[in-house]
Amino acid sequence: MDTLVINNREEFAQWAIERANSVISEQGSALATAARSGDEAQLANAANALGQTIVDTLLDAFDCLVDDE
């Protein structure tokens, strides 16, 4: 994975918007599809995947804000 350097709020906001769009496109559509299927196991798996993606994204955001020096 490439290292992302964010220098200001505008860059951070742009990253957040792009990441949110990605999460919604990938995990949100999987959750909607699972909900339509009526399969409780599939729905639970999709919901858990969405939750994990949100956690991973928040950790990525935190990593961008931490100064390693």
C-alpha positions in Angstrom: 0.0 0.0 0.0 1.3 3.4 -0.9 1.9 6.0 1.8 -0.4 9.0 1.7 0.8 12.3 2.8 -1.9 14.8 3.8 -0.7 18.4 4.2 -3.8 20.3 5.0 -7.5 20.0 5.8 -8.6 20.3 2.1 -6.5 17.2 1.2 -7.8 15.4 4.3 -11.4 16.3 3.3 -10.8 15.1 -0.3 -9.3 11.8 1.0 -12.3 11.3 3.3 -14.8 11.9 0.6 -13.1 9.5 -1.8 -12.8 6.9 0.9 -16.4 7.2 1.9 -17.5 6.9 -1.7 -15.4 3.7 -2.0 -16.9 2.2 1.2 -20.4 3.0 0.1 -19.9 1.6 -3.4 -18.3 -1.6 -2.2 -19.7 -2.5 1.2 -23.0 -0.6 1.1 -24.1 -2.3 -2.1 -23.2 -5.7 -0.7 -25.2 -4.9 2.4 -28.2 -3.8 0.3 -28.0 -6.9 -1.9 -27.8 -9.1 1.2 -30.9 -7.4 2.7 -32.9 -8.0 -0.5 -31.9 -11.6 -0.5 -33.5 -12.3 2.9 -30.6 -14.6 3.9 -29.9 -13.7 7.5 -26.4 -15.2 7.4 -25.5 -13.3 4.3 -26.9 -10.1 5.8 -24.9 -10.5 9.0 -21.7 -11.1 7.0 -22.3 -8.1 4.9 -23.0 -5.9 7.9 -19.9 -7.2 9.7 -17.8 -6.5 6.6 -19.2 -2.9 6.4 -18.4 -2.4 10.1 -14.9 -3.7 9.7 -14.3 -1.5 6.7 -15.4 1.5 8.7 -13.0 0.6 11.5 -10.2 0.1 9.0 -10.9 3.4 7.4 -10.9 5.2 10.7 -7.5 3.6 11.6 -6.2 4.7 8.2 -7.3 8.3 9.0 -5.7 8.1 12.4 -2.4 6.9 10.8 -2.5 9.9 8.5 -2.8 12.2 11.4 0.0 10.7 13.6 3.4 12.3 13.3 6.0 9.5 13.3 8.8 11.8 14.3 
